[in-house]
Amino acid sequence: MDLPQLNEGFYLFWARAYNACGWNDWIETEIEYADCSQMFLMFSPNPTTGETTLSIESRSEEKTFDETAEWDLEVYSPVQSLKQKKQN
């Protein structure tokens, strides 16, 4: 699966919502994107039912995952109920 490539920098987003009362005012937010590690999580299969495999992938041959790094993993149900939490 090819992931979209974003350029580092600032991105400006405009959004507004609609409900039974109509449209609200536009809001503006700016987000800074910095590609620090080139690492991402890969879930397989996705979506999953039951068992899944989680792996940490790298877009760069130069950067590898530090297996001694501390991490937290939380798994939530589709209704956002915490199902499991692991730490290392």
C-alpha positions as protocol buffer text, in pm:
chain_id: "A"
residue {
  index: 1
  type: MET
  ca { x: 0 y: 0 z: 0 }
}
residue {
  index: 2
  type: ASP
  ca { x: 146 y: 337 z: -101 }
}
residue {
  index: 3
  type: LEU
  ca { x: 102 y: 609 z: 160 }
}
residue {
  index: 4
  type: PRO
  ca { x: 54 y: 969 z: 50 }
}
residue {
  index: 5
  type: GLN
  ca { x: 370 y: 1177 z: 64 }
}
residue {
  index: 6
  type: LEU
  ca { x: 330 y: 1511 z: 241 }
}
residue {
  index: 7
  type: ASN
  ca { x: 583 y: 1788 z: 227 }
}
residue {
  index: 8
  type: GLU
  ca { x: 701 y: 1927 z: 558 }
}
residue {
  index: 9
  type: GLY
  ca { x: 558 y: 2266 z: 643 }
}
residue {
  index: 10
  type: PHE
  ca { x: 236 y: 2439 z: 744 }
}
residue {
  index: 11
  type: TYR
  ca { x: -107 y: 2338 z: 616 }
}
residue {
  index: 12
  type: LEU
  ca { x: -413 y: 2562 z: 648 }
}
residue {
  index: 13
  type: PHE
  ca { x: -756 y: 2399 z: 686 }
}
residue {
  index: 14
  type: TRP
  ca { x: -1098 y: 2562 z: 657 }
}
residue {
  index: 15
  type: ALA
  ca { x: -1403 y: 2376 z: 782 }
}
residue {
  index: 16
  type: ARG
  ca { x: -1764 y: 2428 z: 879 }
}
residue {
  index: 17
  type: ALA
  ca { x: -2042 y: 2203 z: 999 }
}
residue {
  index: 18
  type: TYR
  ca { x: -2403 y: 2155 z: 899 }
}
residue {
  index: 19
  type: ASN
  ca { x: -2692 y: 2036 z: 1117 }
}
residue {
  index: 20
  type: ALA
  ca { x: -3068 y: 2089 z: 1145 }
}
residue {
  index: 21
  type: CYS
  ca { x: -3009 y: 2459 z: 1225 }
}
residue {
  index: 22
  type: GLY
  ca { x: -2807 y: 2513 z: 906 }
}
residue {
  index: 23
  type: TRP
  ca { x: -2442 y: 2594 z: 840 }
}
residue {
  index: 24
  type: ASN
  ca { x: -2212 y: 2736 z: 1107 }
}
residue {
  index: 25
  type: ASP
  ca { x: -1936 y: 2990 z: 1044 }
}
residue {
  index: 26
  type: TRP
  ca { x: -1613 y: 2885 z: 880 }
}
residue {
  index: 27
  type: ILE
  ca { x: -1327 y: 2806 z: 1118 }
}
residue {
  index: 28
  type: GLU
  ca { x: -961 y: 2814 z: 1024 }
}
residue {
  index: 29
  type: THR
  ca { x: -681 y: 2609 z: 1174 }
}
residue {
  index: 30
  type: GLU
  ca { x: -317 y: 2571 z: 1083 }
}
residue {
  index: 31
  type: ILE
  ca { x: -121 y: 2251 z: 1135 }
}
residue {
  index: 32
  type: GLU
  ca { x: 255 y: 2209 z: 1111 }
}
residue {
  index: 33
  type: TYR
  ca { x: 371 y: 1880 z: 966 }
}
residue {
  index: 34
  type: ALA
  ca { x: 726 y: 1760 z: 1030 }
}
residue {
  index: 35
  type: ASP
  ca { x: 829 y: 1417 z: 909 }
}
residue {
  index: 36
  type: CYS
  ca { x: 1065 y: 1328 z: 1192 }
}
residue {
  index: 37
  type: SER
  ca { x: 1102 y: 956 z: 1176 }
}
residue {
  index: 38
  type: GLN
  ca { x: 950 y: 818 z: 859 }
}
residue {
  index: 39
  type: MET
  ca { x: 790 y: 545 z: 1075 }
}
residue {
  index: 40
  type: PHE
  ca { x: 428 y: 436 z: 1060 }
}
residue {
  index: 41
  type: LEU
  ca { x: 204 y: 160 z: 1195 }
}
residue {
  index: 42
  type: MET
  ca { x: 69 y: -109 z: 965 }
}
residue {
  index: 43
  type: PHE
  ca { x: -235 y: -321 z: 1058 }
}
residue {
  index: 44
  type: SER
  ca { x: -308 y: -644 z: 875 }
}
residue {
  index: 45
  type: PRO
  ca { x: -578 y: -728 z: 786 }
}
residue {
  index: 46
  type: ASN
  ca { x: -746 y: -388 z: 793 }
}
residue {
  index: 47
  type: PRO
  ca { x: -1028 y: -377 z: 891 }
}
residue {
  index: 48
  type: THR
  ca { x: -999 y: -671 z: 1123 }
}
residue {
  index: 49
  type: THR
  ca { x: -1223 y: -900 z: 1321 }
}
residue {
  index: 50
  type: GLY
  ca { x: -1055 y: -1109 z: 1585 }
}
residue {
  index: 51
  type: GLU
  ca { x: -680 y: -1134 z: 1546 }
}
residue {
  index: 52
  type: THR
  ca { x: -462 y: -877 z: 1370 }
}
residue {
  index: 53
  type: THR
  ca { x: -92 y: -813 z: 1317 }
}
residue {
  index: 54
  type: LEU
  ca { x: 61 y: -477 z: 1406 }
}
residue {
  index: 55
  type: SER
  ca { x: 400 y: -389 z: 1261 }
}
residue {
  index: 56
  type: ILE
  ca { x: 615 y: -77 z: 1257 }
}
residue {
  index: 57
  type: GLU
  ca { x: 733 y: 7 z: 907 }
}
residue {
  index: 58
  type: SER
  ca { x: 986 y: 259 z: 777 }
}
residue {
  index: 59
  type: ARG
  ca { x: 984 y: 455 z: 452 }
}
residue {
  index: 60
  type: SER
  ca { x: 1361 y: 497 z: 479 }
}
residue {
  index: 61
  type: GLU
  ca { x: 1632 y: 233 z: 463 }
}
residue {
  index: 62
  type: GLU
  ca { x: 1848 y: 459 z: 681 }
}
residue {
  index: 63
  type: LYS
  ca { x: 1609 y: 478 z: 976 }
}
residue {
  index: 64
  type: THR
  ca { x: 1519 y: 173 z: 1180 }
}
residue {
  index: 65
  type: PHE
  ca { x: 1292 y: 121 z: 1477 }
}
residue {
  index: 66
  type: ASP
  ca { x: 1460 y: 140 z: 1819 }
}
residue {
  index: 67
  type: GLU
  ca { x: 1345 y: -187 z: 1978 }
}
residue {
  index: 68
  type: THR
  ca { x: 1446 y: -58 z: 2323 }
}
residue {
  index: 69
  type: ALA
  ca { x: 1216 y: 247 z: 2296 }
}
residue {
  index: 70
  type: GLU
  ca { x: 927 y: 276 z: 2541 }
}
residue {
  index: 71
  type: TRP
  ca { x: 577 y: 256 z: 2394 }
}
residue {
  index: 72
  type: ASP
  ca { x: 207 y: 236 z: 2484 }
}
residue {
  index: 73
  type: LEU
  ca { x: -58 y: 55 z: 2281 }
}
residue {
  index: 74
  type: GLU
  ca { x: -430 y: 99 z: 2341 }
}
residue {
  index: 75
  type: VAL
  ca { x: -697 y: -101 z: 2156 }
}
residue {
  index: 76
  type: TYR
  ca { x: -1049 y: 42 z: 2135 }
}
residue {
  index: 77
  type: SER
  ca { x: -1379 y: -104 z: 2021 }
}
residue {
  index: 78
  type: PRO
  ca { x: -1578 y: 64 z: 1741 }
}
residue {
  index: 79
  type: VAL
  ca { x: -1773 y: 253 z: 2012 }
}
residue {
  index: 80
  type: GLN
  ca { x: -1446 y: 386 z: 2164 }
}
residue {
  index: 81
  type: SER
  ca { x: -1443 y: 158 z: 2468 }
}
residue {
  index: 82
  type: LEU
  ca { x: -1089 y: 67 z: 2583 }
}
residue {
  index: 83
  type: LYS
  ca { x: -1047 y: -307 z: 2522 }
}
residue {
  index: 84
  type: GLN
  ca { x: -680 y: -359 z: 2600 }
}
residue {
  index: 85
  type: LYS
  ca { x: -371 y: -159 z: 2700 }
}
residue {
  index: 86
  type: LYS
  ca { x: -8 y: -271 z: 2674 }
}
residue {
  index: 87
  type: GLN
  ca { x: 312 y: -91 z: 2772 }
}
residue {
  index: 88
  type: ASN
  ca { x: 681 y: -156 z: 2720 }
}
